[in-house]
Each structure stands twice: as C-alpha cells, then as structure tokens.
Amino acid sequence: MKKRIIAGNWKMYKTSSEAKDLVHGILNGMKEMNLPADREVLVFPPVIHVKEVHEMAKGSKLSVGVQNMYFEAEGAFTGEVSPKMVKDAGAKYILIGHSERRHIFKESDELLNKKVKAAYDNDLIPMLCIGELLEEYEAGKTNEVCKKQLVEGLKDITADQAKKLTVAYEPVWAIGTGKVATPEIAESVQKYVRSVLADMFGQDIADLIPILYGGSAKPDNAAGLLSQPNVDGLLIGGACLKADSFLAIAKL
C-alpha cells in the first residue's frame, strides 16, 4: 500500500528546548487525530536533536529522519555523521539531495548515489530530492533535469530496493521564495517522474513509490496539491516549524 507522507524538514532551526516544545505540540495534536492507516507523519530535525526527538516519539505515529549523512561507515571525516550513527540515533528516514545540499554544498549526483546505497545498506529509507532551478524551469528543462537526477542518483539500485524508496520533487524556484508550483504543475512533473521510475523499476513498483511535493507548501495550498493523483505527500519547510500549521496539513 502506497503511503501518504507529510514530512517536515526543520533545516537549521530549533534549539533543544524549542525542539521539545515543537514535538510536544505535534504529539499532542496527533493524539486528537484519527489518522488513516496509509498516513505517515515524519520530521527531519537537525541531527543534534534526532535521538531526543526519537525518544519523545516512541509509541506514537510520528517518524523521525535525518537531514543528511556521509556514506562511509566510519573514519576521519570531521563534521560528518555515518549511516550507523544515524540508525543508532533512531532515525527511520534519511533525506538525500535536498536542493540546499545540491546547490549550497555542491553535492553531486555521484555523491548522492553513494548516500542512497549507504541508506539501503543500513536499513534506512532514502527520500531522494530532485528539482530544477528557475533558469532550468524557464528554459523548459524541468523533465530533463529531474530525469538526470533520478537516473544518476539511483544508479545500480535494484527494483527490490526501490520498493522502499521515497522521492520528493522540489522545484528550487519555489523553496523559501513564497512561490509555489500550482497543483497542475506539480502533478505534471510528478506524473513524469513516476514514468521515469516505471522505466527504471517497472510500473508496479513505480506505483508504490511515494512522490512528495516540496516547495512552499502551507495549510492554505496543501489541499489543492494533495488532491492530485501523483502527489503522494508533502515535504514542508517553514510551515513545519509550528505545530499548528504542520498539524493542519497532516490531517488533510
């Protein structure tokens, strides 16, 4: 059964006390919701808070992920965290290839592919992010860019592994800008993304892979986005930093 995933990427926000307050608010709100069996609510805190958030979320329906990791098991990689550390902290998901990792930290498709493989090797669920820059969107290269990022990011991944894959389409021009792709734009791209996944892994598996939309999703536009047949959830930025706005989307 394909899930509907509502995920919140906290990015570089929240001190320890602020993180606790936010998680308390989310957990209290979720207790009052009758979430469908196919709904998954997920947060990606800064790595320093992951273990604490995981402990708070035990026994609830709130899942926890990490925003980034290195692909090596261990070693002299100052400032990085390994897949084993991520797993030990209680994370279930790993966010890979967020546009800020691609464009600020210059992470290549080759590096991201190594991270995807490391996720599978450590029983983590990769959420691979793809998406185009404004100039690529305006030049009509959206599908070309997304296909390249998918094919190269998932190189050598088997169909069986792809059953656990999650993909997030995030047009870079709509992240933190206040702009948002219309539901029709999101649907068109995500339908194409699913066709690429079908070419890679077969239609049956492609139909099982949740494809999320990420890019200025908020309570006032979330319902329209989620109404589209190929929008299986949302990867939320700013609106996830307050429990009430995040929960307003999670219950849709």
Beta strands, then each sheet from edge to edge (+ up, - down):
strand 1: 4-9
strand 2: 39-44
strand 3: 62-66
strand 4: 93-96
strand 5: 125-130
strand 6: 166-169
strand 7: 211-214
strand 8: 233-236
sheet 1: 1+ 2+ 3+ 4+ 5+ 6+ 7+ 8+ 1+
end
